[in-house]
Amino acid sequence: MKISIIGCGYVGMVTGVCLANSGHQVYFYDQDREKLDNLNTGKNLIFEKNLKNKLNLAKKKNKIFFCKTLKETIVKSEVAFICVGTPLKKNNINLKYIKNVTIEVADMLKYKKNFSLIYKSTIPPSTVEETCIPLLKKKLGNNIDKNLNIIFNPEFLREGNAIYDFENPIRIILGVRNNKSKIILRKIYKKYQKKSKLIFVDIKTAEFIKYHSNAFFSLLISYSNEISNLCSKIGIDYIDVFDAFKLDNRLNINNKNPEIINYMMPGIGYGGSCFPKDIKTFIKFSEKKNFNLSILKNVDKINTFQPKFISKIILKKFKKKNIKNCLVLGLTFKENTDDIRNSTSIEVVNLLAESKIKVFVYDPIFSKQLFLRNRRLFNKRIKYLDKINFNQKFNSIVVNNISEEFRIIVKHYDKKFDTLIFDSRRAFRNEKINNYLGSGLK
Ligand SMILES: NC(=O)c1ccc[n+]([C@@H]2O[C@H](COP(=O)([O-])OP(=O)(O)OC[C@H]3O[C@@H](n4cnc5c(N)ncnc54)[C@H](O)[C@@H]3O)[C@@H](O)[C@H]2O)c1
């Protein structure tokens, strides 16, 4: 099929590149001209495992085109995926980009027949019905369903595993208004149907499914962080509690814990471009419906508190041990991504630097170039290290993300300098580190 992707961020790029490699012709468009030019020449691509290879492969097969105008994109395609951002504004979702893109696309659709408009951005339940469809009707008339299939298809990819997740979907949720949409969606996702179930629901349900899913994972994280904080307060190790809990039959599939268990490891709270904003939006949405989503209010509150709580523990230990400098490993909101949106690690490094600790940061995926571009987010006293000089002494290391390289660094400093290791993620829980502290530890 001929598919356009509108909005070339994390979701748009992954969706478009994967669909192109599954045989479709894909036309990308982004209102950010510089981004579009860079993508065309392969410069400044977001860091996502295998994205570059897959993009080059699709380019070689002539399956990918970058269009300079929205008009060109729409004219050439029969389906458009809307992948624009839905950021927060004053603790609620900002639908500006969704509204704008809907109006812009509607202008182009006046002369199109049998077009499918698929919203992929995360939007609260009823947004398509109450916001997008009235905008489309205003431009195209009340009879829009004759020529237009309006669909909502939430995205569940995890940054860092996005290509894998797209190509190996467990379920593809499709909010539809008519049977014609189902036929088109089966064609779009033909390659993936063997691996996954296409689940057809109404649009509002599909919108809700996405929020429910993110809310549940955030709930697990905040619950675990709060319990872990209590453990450290009363002098027991959360990991002992967690390891015992994990043995429960209900959490074992063929003697293995499912991946969901990882959301129960202690840490510095969830960050990124999805969980924080989706939880706040879900709370606002329920308030509008006169419903008190009290559990998520606490999830959000705990998460706001968590990086502050962990920083306070670190600073207390540093004071006790007269530690004046520290190397922090990991700046992005989690490992294997260059995304720092709402990264709780950045909050931790800033709190340490504000307390007059000399802070060095190291994160090879979040390159020096990105650090300089985002300098304003970091306390002026923070020093970015391009690489680790293994002879440079640090009094302490704080581990905020996990990677093989970080493991090597920690082990080296533990052996050579007896450096104090604060393991925010408890990544070294099974290893012998001499001078070891961490979250959830007595
Ligand atoms: N990043 C994730 O891991 C993830 C996962 C699932 C769902 N989502 C959801 O998907 C959506 C997109 O997320 P993202 O991380 O890819 O965002 P992003 O900010 O990386 O990308 C959005 C892109 O849309 C472009 N854009 C905005 N308005 C436009 C317009 N009118 N025309 C053309 N382009 C326009 C922007 O220039 C930007 O490049 C959000 O709603 C997000 O919540 C994200």
Ligand as a Chemical Component Dictionary entry (heavy atoms), coordinates in Angstrom:
data_LIG
# 
_chem_comp.id                   LIG 
_chem_comp.type                 NON-POLYMER 
_chem_comp.pdbx_formal_charge   0 
_chem_comp.three_letter_code    LIG 
# 
loop_
_chem_comp_atom.comp_id 
_chem_comp_atom.atom_id 
_chem_comp_atom.alt_atom_id 
_chem_comp_atom.type_symbol 
_chem_comp_atom.charge 
_chem_comp_atom.model_Cartn_x 
_chem_comp_atom.model_Cartn_y 
_chem_comp_atom.model_Cartn_z 
_chem_comp_atom.pdbx_ordinal 
LIG N1  N1  N 0  8.110 7.604  22.058 1  
LIG C1  C1  C 0  7.493 6.486  22.438 2  
LIG O1  O1  O 0  8.117 5.566  22.943 3  
LIG C2  C2  C 0  5.994 6.328  22.241 4  
LIG C3  C3  C 0  5.422 5.068  22.402 5  
LIG C4  C4  C 0  4.049 4.932  22.220 6  
LIG C5  C5  C 0  3.282 6.045  21.903 7  
LIG N2  N2  N 1  3.864 7.268  21.772 8  
LIG C6  C6  C 0  3.019 8.403  21.399 9  
LIG O2  O2  O 0  3.243 8.678  20.020 10 
LIG C7  C7  C 0  3.194 10.098 19.774 11 
LIG C8  C8  C 0  4.486 10.568 19.142 12 
LIG O3  O3  O 0  5.535 10.343 20.037 13 
LIG P1  P1  P 0  7.062 10.569 19.619 14 
LIG O4  O4  O 0  7.875 10.170 20.782 15 
LIG O5  O5  O -1 7.300 9.922  18.303 16 
LIG O6  O6  O 0  7.073 12.163 19.447 17 
LIG P2  P2  P 0  8.226 13.086 18.852 18 
LIG O7  O7  O 0  8.117 14.362 19.562 19 
LIG O8  O8  O 0  9.508 12.342 18.840 20 
LIG O9  O9  O 0  7.784 13.302 17.329 21 
LIG C9  C9  C 0  6.667 14.018 16.932 22 
LIG C10 C10 C 0  6.959 14.641 15.571 23 
LIG O10 O10 O 0  5.751 15.223 15.048 24 
LIG C11 C11 C 0  6.113 16.367 14.298 25 
LIG N3  N3  N 0  4.911 17.188 14.068 26 
LIG C12 C12 C 0  4.176 17.912 14.964 27 
LIG N4  N4  N 0  3.140 18.523 14.338 28 
LIG C13 C13 C 0  3.213 18.193 13.026 29 
LIG C14 C14 C 0  2.435 18.511 11.875 30 
LIG N5  N5  N 0  1.368 19.288 11.962 31 
LIG N6  N6  N 0  2.817 18.003 10.689 32 
LIG C15 C15 C 0  3.912 17.206 10.604 33 
LIG N7  N7  N 0  4.675 16.871 11.633 34 
LIG C16 C16 C 0  4.334 17.343 12.848 35 
LIG C17 C17 C 0  7.185 17.026 15.140 36 
LIG O11 O11 O 0  7.962 17.924 14.385 37 
LIG C18 C18 C 0  7.975 15.802 15.621 38 
LIG O12 O12 O 0  9.053 15.504 14.752 39 
LIG C19 C19 C 0  2.872 10.731 21.122 40 
LIG O13 O13 O 0  1.489 10.880 21.240 41 
LIG C20 C20 C 0  3.370 9.707  22.116 42 
LIG O14 O14 O 0  2.699 9.779  23.349 43 
LIG C21 C21 C 0  5.209 7.424  21.921 44 
# 
loop_
_chem_comp_bond.comp_id 
_chem_comp_bond.atom_id_1 
_chem_comp_bond.atom_id_2 
_chem_comp_bond.value_order 
_chem_comp_bond.pdbx_ordinal 
LIG N1  C1  SING 1  
LIG C1  O1  DOUB 2  
LIG C1  C2  SING 3  
LIG C2  C3  SING 4  
LIG C2  C21 DOUB 5  
LIG C3  C4  DOUB 6  
LIG C4  C5  SING 7  
LIG C5  N2  DOUB 8  
LIG N2  C6  SING 9  
LIG N2  C21 SING 10 
LIG C6  O2  SING 11 
LIG C6  C20 SING 12 
LIG O2  C7  SING 13 
LIG C7  C8  SING 14 
LIG C7  C19 SING 15 
LIG C8  O3  SING 16 
LIG O3  P1  SING 17 
LIG P1  O4  DOUB 18 
LIG P1  O5  SING 19 
LIG P1  O6  SING 20 
LIG O6  P2  SING 21 
LIG P2  O7  DOUB 22 
LIG P2  O8  SING 23 
LIG P2  O9  SING 24 
LIG O9  C9  SING 25 
LIG C9  C10 SING 26 
LIG C10 O10 SING 27 
LIG C10 C18 SING 28 
LIG O10 C11 SING 29 
LIG C11 N3  SING 30 
LIG C11 C17 SING 31 
LIG N3  C12 SING 32 
LIG N3  C16 SING 33 
LIG C12 N4  DOUB 34 
LIG N4  C13 SING 35 
LIG C13 C14 SING 36 
LIG C13 C16 DOUB 37 
LIG C14 N5  SING 38 
LIG C14 N6  DOUB 39 
LIG N6  C15 SING 40 
LIG C15 N7  DOUB 41 
LIG N7  C16 SING 42 
LIG C17 O11 SING 43 
LIG C17 C18 SING 44 
LIG C18 O12 SING 45 
LIG C19 O13 SING 46 
LIG C19 C20 SING 47 
LIG C20 O14 SING 48 
# 
